[in-house]
């Protein structure tokens, strides 16, 4: 069972919460593409072999994958703001370590610590759900979810500019500075979430998931170097399957698991996570292909001969467009729902890659491709947290979004491995150097299009909005007026928490309990006493309210679908309300 355990009300969220959390997400995403402009020079810079230098990138990927679900669960248990700041602090330490070394092992340690910051994305989404009014939540979560792509897109030209005109260690000093600014802004403006999950941290589950993810992602990222049919690669894949299966059996037996697999197996959550993998695949393909195409010399007959900085600027619209799609997503989702918005986003991505097959002859054409793909990926990424948040209890938001972010990371890892193999196998070898070919670029775009097609199939299978069914009990005309201003409708219970004299009770804890006595949701009433609780399924529930200075109240209610309004008067015993 999960429940709200804090007795202190959260501070009112200021208008700076959304931009500050989005900025933190962008800073975290910068870590993923920080070294892209100097990848080819890493063996010389670190005085090592090319196969060893790739660990500088692989270590960040692995630690990010491990940290994302773990930090999400820790946030649910001990406070999302606290864990957000901890994630950023670890990133700053890692960046500073990398900034002062040319030693490979020390660099890998620093990059591993930087990867832990990936947990900030789901933590930020969870903070938004817990502290923002509902009418602002759609666009806010969209911006936070897209920040991983925005940061990755904007980091390319910035990192290229720094790498071209300064010592490459300046990249890490800049990243550390951004992290410090992000921590300071979060401390000043972001309130702690009032939501807490009950139980203790599942240490054994965290170790099992970490081992399984490392065993899975390691051969994915290094398979092209080791050989996909080698004993090492196949052995690690087999070990990953075994460890993850044993971990799953263990998690199902625990009362407070690291990841609630029963919730994860729900149709909406499962299909959303599968679609997330496909979106991750499609996002990373353009990041791998276009910079190489732009920088290849014109002597190849298809290369565009641009500098590192110009190549980064041509790809930058990918991130900028993702940023500007957040308000567009909010409008589309409010009217049609996140499922439809996800489908629209995937269709735009497919259009971008299909058009991109014929838009590779000039730098300006790659900008068009970047804009189209940025719009589609922005809409798709923005839809994912809304689908997850609508399917899980509030006290599991951090862990559930952490798992969803992990699915995206797995998608980018698969994309990196597959596209790297395609480009290597289709390359021309001139003077001992492998030169990517136009054929390889186009095959990569086709692979991305195929991934989008699979994602579309998952999206179409998602459950749509359910129409309202059965009579609805209205608490008051004022309540109706307030709820009509919300941009998105919530299926479940809603109403106000009132005191004995009829005045609204702010920051009251409202809990939804199912027929088995388990918490199915929880929230905190707004300043005007309003609350809203989604229900996972039709059936009998108890809506309980508690506030300092008032007697607690438990009201039985049966939900048959649509909206059911229940007004909670803390001065009276509970009344039975049925739809």
SENU-472863 format. One record per residue (C-alpha): z, y, x; residue number from 1. Coordinates in steps of 0.5 Angstrom, whole numbers, m for minus. Example, Ala and Ser with C-alpha at 12.3 -4.5 7.8 and 13.67 -1.06 7.14 Angstrom:
% SENU-472863
<<16,m9,25>,1>
<<14,m2,27>,2>
END
This chain:
% SENU-472863
<<0,0,0>,1>
<<m1,7,2>,2>
<<2,13,0>,3>
<<4,21,2>,4>
<<10,21,6>,5>
<<11,28,8>,6>
<<15,32,4>,7>
<<13,39,7>,8>
<<7,42,4>,9>
<<1,44,8>,10>
<<m1,51,10>,11>
<<m6,54,5>,12>
<<m13,53,9>,13>
<<m16,59,11>,14>
<<m23,61,11>,15>
<<m24,59,18>,16>
<<m22,52,17>,17>
<<m30,50,16>,18>
<<m33,54,22>,19>
<<m27,52,27>,20>
<<m28,44,25>,21>
<<m35,44,25>,22>
<<m35,48,32>,23>
<<m30,42,34>,24>
<<m35,37,32>,25>
<<m41,41,36>,26>
<<m37,41,42>,27>
<<m35,33,42>,28>
<<m43,32,40>,29>
<<m45,36,47>,30>
<<m41,30,51>,31>
<<m47,26,48>,32>
<<m53,29,51>,33>
<<m49,33,57>,34>
<<m53,30,62>,35>
<<m59,28,59>,36>
<<m63,34,63>,37>
<<m60,31,70>,38>
<<m61,23,68>,39>
<<m66,22,73>,40>
<<m62,25,79>,41>
<<m56,22,78>,42>
<<m57,16,83>,43>
<<m58,22,88>,44>
<<m52,26,86>,45>
<<m47,20,85>,46>
<<m50,17,92>,47>
<<m51,10,88>,48>
<<m56,5,85>,49>
<<m60,7,79>,50>
<<m57,1,75>,51>
<<m50,4,77>,52>
<<m51,11,75>,53>
<<m53,9,68>,54>
<<m45,7,67>,55>
<<m44,15,67>,56>
<<m47,15,60>,57>
<<m45,8,58>,58>
<<m38,9,59>,59>
<<m38,15,54>,60>
<<m42,11,49>,61>
<<m37,5,49>,62>
<<m30,9,49>,63>
<<m33,14,43>,64>
<<m35,7,39>,65>
<<m28,5,41>,66>
<<m24,11,39>,67>
<<m27,13,33>,68>
<<m24,8,28>,69>
<<m18,8,32>,70>
<<m17,15,32>,71>
<<m19,16,25>,72>
<<m13,11,23>,73>
<<m8,14,27>,74>
<<m10,21,24>,75>
<<m8,17,17>,76>
<<m2,15,19>,77>
<<1,21,24>,78>
<<m3,27,22>,79>
<<m11,28,22>,80>
<<m10,35,26>,81>
<<m5,32,31>,82>
<<m10,27,33>,83>
<<m16,32,33>,84>
<<m12,36,38>,85>
<<m10,30,42>,86>
<<m18,28,42>,87>
<<m20,34,44>,88>
<<m15,35,50>,89>
<<m17,28,52>,90>
<<m24,30,53>,91>
<<m22,37,57>,92>
<<m18,32,62>,93>
<<m24,28,62>,94>
<<m29,34,63>,95>
<<m25,37,69>,96>
<<m24,30,72>,97>
<<m32,30,72>,98>
<<m33,37,74>,99>
<<m29,36,81>,100>
<<m32,29,84>,101>
<<m39,26,86>,102>
<<m35,19,86>,103>
<<m38,14,82>,104>
<<m32,11,80>,105>
<<m28,17,78>,106>
<<m34,20,75>,107>
<<m34,14,70>,108>
<<m27,15,69>,109>
<<m28,22,67>,110>
<<m34,20,62>,111>
<<m30,15,59>,112>
<<m24,20,57>,113>
<<m30,25,54>,114>
<<m32,19,50>,115>
<<m25,19,46>,116>
<<m27,26,43>,117>
<<m32,22,38>,118>
<<m26,21,34>,119>
<<m26,29,32>,120>
<<m32,28,27>,121>
<<m28,23,22>,122>
<<m22,27,23>,123>
<<m25,33,21>,124>
<<m28,30,15>,125>
<<m21,28,13>,126>
<<m18,35,14>,127>
<<m23,38,10>,128>
<<m22,33,4>,129>
<<m15,34,4>,130>
<<m14,41,5>,131>
<<m20,45,2>,132>
<<m21,46,m5>,133>
<<m26,42,m9>,134>
<<m32,47,m10>,135>
<<m32,48,m2>,136>
<<m32,41,0>,137>
<<m39,39,m1>,138>
<<m42,44,4>,139>
<<m36,43,9>,140>
<<m37,36,10>,141>
<<m44,36,10>,142>
<<m44,41,16>,143>
<<m38,37,19>,144>
<<m42,31,19>,145>
<<m49,34,21>,146>
<<m45,37,27>,147>
<<m46,31,31>,148>
<<m53,32,31>,149>
<<m53,40,32>,150>
<<m49,39,38>,151>
<<m53,34,41>,152>
<<m60,38,39>,153>
<<m57,45,42>,154>
<<m54,42,48>,155>
<<m61,40,51>,156>
<<m63,47,52>,157>
<<m57,50,54>,158>
<<m55,44,59>,159>
<<m62,44,62>,160>
<<m62,52,63>,161>
<<m55,50,67>,162>
<<m58,44,71>,163>
<<m64,48,73>,164>
<<m60,54,76>,165>
<<m53,52,78>,166>
<<m49,46,81>,167>
<<m49,41,76>,168>
<<m42,40,76>,169>
<<m42,47,72>,170>
<<m44,43,66>,171>
<<m37,40,66>,172>
<<m33,46,67>,173>
<<m37,49,61>,174>
<<m35,43,57>,175>
<<m28,44,59>,176>
<<m28,51,57>,177>
<<m31,50,50>,178>
<<m26,44,49>,179>
<<m20,49,50>,180>
<<m23,54,46>,181>
<<m23,49,40>,182>
<<m16,47,41>,183>
<<m14,54,41>,184>
<<m18,55,34>,185>
<<m15,49,31>,186>
<<m8,51,33>,187>
<<m9,57,30>,188>
<<m13,56,23>,189>
<<m13,49,21>,190>
<<m7,46,17>,191>
<<m4,39,18>,192>
<<m6,35,12>,193>
<<m1,33,7>,194>
<<m3,26,6>,195>
<<0,20,10>,196>
<<m2,12,10>,197>
<<4,8,10>,198>
<<6,3,15>,199>
<<5,2,23>,200>
<<m1,2,27>,201>
<<m4,m4,28>,202>
<<m4,m5,36>,203>
<<m7,m12,36>,204>
<<m12,m10,31>,205>
<<m14,m4,35>,206>
<<m15,m9,41>,207>
<<m19,m14,38>,208>
<<m24,m9,35>,209>
<<m24,m5,42>,210>
<<m26,m12,45>,211>
<<m31,m14,40>,212>
<<m34,m7,40>,213>
<<m35,m7,48>,214>
<<m37,m14,48>,215>
<<m43,m12,43>,216>
<<m45,m5,45>,217>
<<m45,m7,53>,218>
<<m51,m12,52>,219>
<<m54,m7,47>,220>
<<m54,m2,53>,221>
<<m55,m6,59>,222>
<<m60,m11,56>,223>
<<m66,m8,59>,224>
<<m63,m8,66>,225>
<<m60,m15,66>,226>
<<m65,m18,62>,227>
<<m65,m20,54>,228>
<<m65,m27,55>,229>
<<m60,m27,61>,230>
<<m54,m32,61>,231>
<<m50,m25,61>,232>
<<m53,m22,55>,233>
<<m53,m28,51>,234>
<<m46,m30,53>,235>
<<m43,m23,51>,236>
<<m47,m23,44>,237>
<<m44,m30,43>,238>
<<m37,m27,45>,239>
<<m38,m21,41>,240>
<<m39,m25,34>,241>
<<m33,m30,36>,242>
<<m28,m24,37>,243>
<<m30,m20,31>,244>
<<m30,m26,27>,245>
<<m23,m27,29>,246>
<<m21,m20,28>,247>
<<m24,m20,21>,248>
<<m20,m26,19>,249>
<<m13,m23,22>,250>
<<m14,m16,19>,251>
<<m15,m19,12>,252>
<<m8,m22,13>,253>
<<m5,m16,15>,254>
<<m1,m11,9>,255>
<<m3,m5,14>,256>
<<m9,m7,18>,257>
<<m13,m2,22>,258>
<<m19,m3,18>,259>
<<m19,m5,10>,260>
<<m24,m10,10>,261>
<<m24,m11,3>,262>
<<m25,m3,2>,263>
<<m31,m4,7>,264>
<<m34,m9,3>,265>
<<m34,m5,m3>,266>
<<m42,m4,m5>,267>
<<m42,3,m4>,268>
<<m38,3,3>,269>
<<m42,m3,6>,270>
<<m49,0,4>,271>
<<m47,7,6>,272>
<<m45,4,13>,273>
<<m52,0,14>,274>
<<m56,6,12>,275>
<<m52,10,17>,276>
<<m54,5,22>,277>
<<m61,6,21>,278>
<<m60,14,21>,279>
<<m57,13,27>,280>
<<m63,9,30>,281>
<<m68,15,27>,282>
<<m64,21,30>,283>
<<m64,18,37>,284>
<<m71,16,38>,285>
<<m74,24,37>,286>
<<m68,25,43>,287>
<<m71,20,47>,288>
<<m79,21,46>,289>
<<m80,29,45>,290>
<<m77,31,52>,291>
<<m81,26,56>,292>
<<m87,28,53>,293>
<<m86,35,54>,294>
<<m84,35,61>,295>
<<m90,30,63>,296>
<<m95,33,67>,297>
<<m102,35,64>,298>
<<m105,31,69>,299>
<<m103,24,65>,300>
<<m108,27,60>,301>
<<m103,27,54>,302>
<<m97,30,58>,303>
<<m95,37,56>,304>
<<m93,40,63>,305>
<<m87,44,60>,306>
<<m81,46,64>,307>
<<m74,42,63>,308>
<<m71,49,59>,309>
<<m78,50,55>,310>
<<m77,42,53>,311>
<<m70,43,51>,312>
<<m72,49,47>,313>
<<m78,46,43>,314>
<<m73,40,41>,315>
<<m67,45,40>,316>
<<m70,46,32>,317>
<<m68,39,31>,318>
<<m60,41,31>,319>
<<m61,48,28>,320>
<<m65,46,22>,321>
<<m59,41,21>,322>
<<m54,46,21>,323>
<<m58,50,16>,324>
<<m59,44,11>,325>
<<m51,44,10>,326>
<<m52,49,4>,327>
<<m58,46,2>,328>
<<m55,39,1>,329>
<<m49,42,m3>,330>
<<m54,45,m8>,331>
<<m58,38,m8>,332>
<<m51,34,m8>,333>
<<m48,38,m14>,334>
<<m54,37,m18>,335>
<<m56,30,m17>,336>
<<m51,27,m13>,337>
<<m50,24,m5>,338>
<<m54,18,m7>,339>
<<m61,22,m9>,340>
<<m59,27,m3>,341>
<<m59,21,2>,342>
<<m66,18,m1>,343>
<<m69,25,0>,344>
<<m67,26,7>,345>
<<m69,19,9>,346>
<<m76,21,6>,347>
<<m76,27,10>,348>
<<m75,23,16>,349>
<<m80,19,15>,350>
<<m85,24,13>,351>
<<m83,27,20>,352>
<<m84,21,24>,353>
<<m91,20,20>,354>
<<m93,27,22>,355>
<<m91,27,29>,356>
<<m96,21,30>,357>
<<m101,26,30>,358>
<<m97,32,33>,359>
<<m97,31,40>,360>
<<m102,35,43>,361>
<<m98,42,44>,362>
<<m91,44,45>,363>
<<m92,48,38>,364>
<<m93,41,35>,365>
<<m87,38,37>,366>
<<m83,44,34>,367>
<<m86,43,27>,368>
<<m84,35,28>,369>
<<m77,37,31>,370>
<<m76,42,24>,371>
<<m78,36,20>,372>
<<m74,31,23>,373>
<<m68,36,23>,374>
<<m68,37,16>,375>
<<m69,30,14>,376>
<<m63,28,19>,377>
<<m59,34,16>,378>
<<m59,32,9>,379>
<<m58,24,11>,380>
<<m52,26,15>,381>
<<m49,30,10>,382>
<<m49,25,5>,383>
<<m46,20,8>,384>
<<m39,22,8>,385>
<<m39,24,1>,386>
<<m41,17,m1>,387>
<<m35,15,3>,388>
<<m30,20,1>,389>
<<m32,18,m6>,390>
<<m31,11,m5>,391>
<<m24,10,m2>,392>
<<m17,13,m3>,393>
<<m15,20,0>,394>
<<m10,16,5>,395>
<<m16,12,8>,396>
<<m21,18,9>,397>
<<m20,18,17>,398>
<<m21,11,18>,399>
<<m26,10,13>,400>
<<m30,16,16>,401>
<<m29,13,23>,402>
<<m32,7,21>,403>
<<m38,10,18>,404>
<<m39,15,25>,405>
<<m38,8,29>,406>
<<m44,5,25>,407>
<<m48,12,27>,408>
<<m46,10,34>,409>
<<m48,3,34>,410>
<<m55,6,31>,411>
<<m56,10,37>,412>
<<m54,5,42>,413>
<<m59,0,39>,414>
<<m64,6,39>,415>
<<m63,7,46>,416>
<<m64,0,48>,417>
<<m70,m2,44>,418>
<<m74,5,45>,419>
<<m72,4,53>,420>
<<m75,m3,53>,421>
<<m81,m1,49>,422>
<<m82,5,54>,423>
<<m81,1,60>,424>
<<m86,m5,58>,425>
<<m91,0,56>,426>
<<m91,5,62>,427>
<<m96,6,67>,428>
<<m94,4,74>,429>
<<m97,10,79>,430>
<<m95,10,86>,431>
<<m88,6,85>,432>
<<m86,10,79>,433>
<<m86,8,72>,434>
<<m90,13,67>,435>
<<m89,13,60>,436>
<<m95,12,56>,437>
<<m98,16,49>,438>
<<m98,8,46>,439>
<<m91,8,48>,440>
<<m89,14,45>,441>
<<m93,12,38>,442>
<<m90,5,38>,443>
<<m83,9,38>,444>
<<m84,13,32>,445>
<<m87,7,28>,446>
<<m80,4,30>,447>
<<m76,10,27>,448>
<<m80,10,21>,449>
<<m79,2,20>,450>
<<m71,4,21>,451>
<<m72,9,16>,452>
<<m75,4,11>,453>
<<m69,0,12>,454>
<<m65,5,10>,455>
<<m68,7,4>,456>
<<m68,0,1>,457>
<<m60,1,3>,458>
<<m60,8,m1>,459>
<<m64,5,m7>,460>
<<m59,0,m8>,461>
<<m53,4,m8>,462>
<<m49,5,m15>,463>
<<m51,12,m18>,464>
<<m47,17,m22>,465>
<<m44,13,m28>,466>
<<m45,17,m35>,467>
<<m39,19,m38>,468>
<<m36,14,m43>,469>
<<m31,14,m48>,470>
<<m27,20,m51>,471>
<<m24,25,m46>,472>
<<m18,28,m47>,473>
<<m18,35,m46>,474>
<<m11,38,m43>,475>
<<m13,46,m44>,476>
<<m18,51,m45>,477>
<<m16,54,m38>,478>
<<m17,47,m35>,479>
<<m24,46,m37>,480>
<<m26,53,m35>,481>
<<m23,52,m28>,482>
<<m26,45,m27>,483>
<<m33,48,m30>,484>
<<m33,52,m23>,485>
<<m33,46,m19>,486>
<<m40,44,m16>,487>
<<m39,37,m16>,488>
<<m36,33,m22>,489>
<<m31,28,m20>,490>
<<m30,21,m24>,491>
<<m23,19,m26>,492>
<<m17,23,m28>,493>
<<m16,31,m28>,494>
<<m11,36,m31>,495>
<<m5,40,m29>,496>
<<2,39,m27>,497>
<<7,44,m31>,498>
<<14,46,m30>,499>
<<19,46,m36>,500>
<<17,53,m38>,501>
<<9,52,m38>,502>
<<8,55,m31>,503>
<<3,51,m26>,504>
<<7,47,m20>,505>
<<3,48,m14>,506>
<<3,43,m8>,507>
<<6,37,m13>,508>
<<4,30,m10>,509>
<<0,27,m15>,510>
<<m1,19,m14>,511>
<<m5,14,m18>,512>
<<m2,7,m18>,513>
<<m6,1,m20>,514>
<<m4,m5,m25>,515>
<<m2,m9,m18>,516>
<<3,m3,m16>,517>
<<m2,m1,m11>,518>
<<m4,6,m9>,519>
<<m11,7,m11>,520>
<<m11,15,m9>,521>
<<m7,21,m8>,522>
<<m7,28,m8>,523>
<<m4,35,m8>,524>
<<m4,40,m14>,525>
<<m7,47,m13>,526>
<<m4,53,m13>,527>
<<m6,53,m21>,528>
<<m3,46,m22>,529>
<<m10,43,m22>,530>
<<m11,36,m19>,531>
<<m16,31,m19>,532>
<<m16,24,m18>,533>
<<m22,19,m17>,534>
<<m21,12,m20>,535>
<<m24,6,m16>,536>
<<m26,2,m23>,537>
<<m24,2,m30>,538>
<<m17,0,m32>,539>
<<m10,1,m33>,540>
<<m7,6,m28>,541>
<<0,10,m28>,542>
<<m1,18,m26>,543>
<<6,20,m22>,544>
<<8,27,m20>,545>
<<13,29,m16>,546>
<<15,36,m13>,547>
<<21,39,m10>,548>
<<26,42,m16>,549>
<<23,38,m21>,550>
<<24,31,m24>,551>
<<19,26,m22>,552>
<<14,24,m28>,553>
<<10,17,m29>,554>
<<5,17,m34>,555>
<<1,11,m36>,556>
<<m7,12,m37>,557>
<<m12,7,m39>,558>
<<m19,9,m36>,559>
<<m25,7,m39>,560>
<<m30,11,m35>,561>
<<m33,18,m35>,562>
<<m27,24,m34>,563>
<<m20,23,m37>,564>
<<m16,29,m37>,565>
<<m8,28,m37>,566>
<<m3,34,m37>,567>
<<3,32,m33>,568>
<<9,36,m35>,569>
<<15,35,m30>,570>
<<20,37,m35>,571>
<<19,31,m40>,572>
<<18,24,m39>,573>
<<12,20,m39>,574>
<<7,20,m45>,575>
<<2,14,m45>,576>
<<m5,17,m46>,577>
<<m11,12,m47>,578>
<<m19,13,m47>,579>
END
